[in-house]
Amino acid sequence: MLRQLRFDFYKITKSKVIGWCFIIPLLLLFLGPATKYIINTSAMSTISNIRDVSGNLHIALYVVGIVFITSDFSSGYIKNVYQFSNKLQYLLSKVIYVFIFCVLFLGLEFLIGWLFNTIWGNETLFEPEYDDVKAYIYTMIAELLNGVALGIFLCFLSALVKKNYIVFIIAFSYTFVLGNLLYSAINGLFSQDNGFVIQPYTLFGFIRPNIYYMLKNDGNYLTPIFVQICYIVVFGFFSWLILKKRDVV
């Protein structure tokens, strides 16, 4: 396991392509809070502003994760070197690095949001009258698990189609075009008075404000977390099955 972790760490630190890909997540980390404060110059609490920034982790994962994961398939690494090695360790290594990436991204997002809030003259982390800290924390946990689930799905998709540009096209087209059409159609089946939206229960349609307000209003804190754990287990299992095949590439 340590051997695989070292290999992936070497690939992350030495690959120029992956290194350049990290520029986009860094831009997103500043773009989200900056856009929020430009639109709303009257700074609210840090939690109030950060909880409305949604989707940046998805984009960052697509850019870095797709290159990081699919490069093994496009380079022939699995076919020529790793064909008879432990595929579970291979998958777990990818999951660990995706988890670390998500933790760092969400942590830096909060720190940068707090810095922007301070610059705008409001050092308040949360306002008890408007913010539900418990709902916010559970929202961040759910989003972290959603990022891990997305990473495992990218492993599954990479092993299935083996081409990074196809994975990229599928992920982006579904997230920003096809998924929205599908979710709107599903939401239209339910009464507006019901207030039901499908996005919090999906993998690609995860929207942070929806999760936060669902938790705040319903108090069902474990549902979003359970949903993402199910995605992790399901796509992790199918990824492992595909990787076990000798003819995976």
Disulfide bonds with the S-S distance in Angstrom:
none
